Amino acid sequence: MSWPWIVLLVLGVCVVVAAEWSRVSGVVGTDARRRRDREKRKAKLRVVPTDDDDFVESVQRDLDALPTIEEPRTKRS
């Protein structure tokens, strides 16, 4: 193989990589790594069942227990 053929081969490979860069970067790029890491973290998450009624009742009790100041009403003319 002479050097012009090697240059043409390298240029051909560069053209193919440039044409397919969006697909290639989705597989091996930094965004792909972040996406894979995020998917791993999300796979470890789980939904914890809660009893919302107890929470609502406790908040209502706390609100009822707060001290309040009633301001006297004044007549407006």
C-alpha positions in Angstrom: 0.0 0.0 0.0 1.4 3.4 -0.9 0.9 6.5 1.2 -1.9 8.0 -1.0 -4.1 5.0 -0.3 -3.4 5.1 3.4 -4.3 8.8 3.4 -7.6 8.1 1.5 -8.4 5.2 3.9 -7.8 7.5 6.9 -10.0 10.3 5.3 -12.7 7.7 4.6 -12.7 6.6 8.3 -12.8 10.3 9.4 -15.8 10.9 7.1 -17.7 7.9 8.5 -17.0 8.9 12.1 -18.0 12.5 11.4 -21.3 11.3 9.8 -22.1 8.9 12.7 -20.8 11.1 15.5 -24.2 11.7 17.1 -24.8 8.0 17.3 -21.3 7.2 18.5 -21.3 10.0 21.2 -24.6 8.6 22.5 -22.8 5.3 23.3 -19.3 6.3 24.4 -19.5 10.0 25.2 -19.6 11.8 28.6 -23.4 12.2 28.4 -23.8 8.5 27.9 -21.7 7.9 31.1 -23.8 10.4 33.1 -27.0 8.7 31.8 -25.8 5.2 32.7 -24.7 6.4 36.2 -28.1 8.1 36.7 -30.0 5.0 35.6 -27.9 2.9 38.1 -28.7 5.4 40.9 -32.4 5.4 40.0 -32.6 1.6 39.9 -31.6 1.6 43.6 -34.4 3.9 44.6 -37.7 2.6 46.0 -41.0 4.0 47.0 -41.7 4.1 50.7 -45.3 3.7 51.5 -46.6 6.3 54.0 -49.9 6.9 55.7 -50.8 10.4 54.6 -53.8 10.5 57.0 -51.4 10.4 60.1 -49.3 13.1 58.6 -52.3 15.4 57.9 -53.6 14.8 61.4 -50.3 15.6 63.0 -49.9 18.8 61.0 -53.5 19.9 61.9 -52.7 19.2 65.6 -49.5 21.3 65.4 -51.4 24.1 63.7 -54.1 24.0 66.3 -51.5 24.1 69.1 -49.8 27.2 67.8 -50.4 30.3 69.9 -52.5 33.0 68.1 -53.0 36.7 68.8 -56.4 38.0 68.0 -56.3 41.6 67.1 -59.2 43.8 68.1 -61.5 44.8 65.3 -61.8 48.5 64.6 -64.7 50.2 62.9 -63.9 51.8 59.7 -65.8 54.9 58.7 
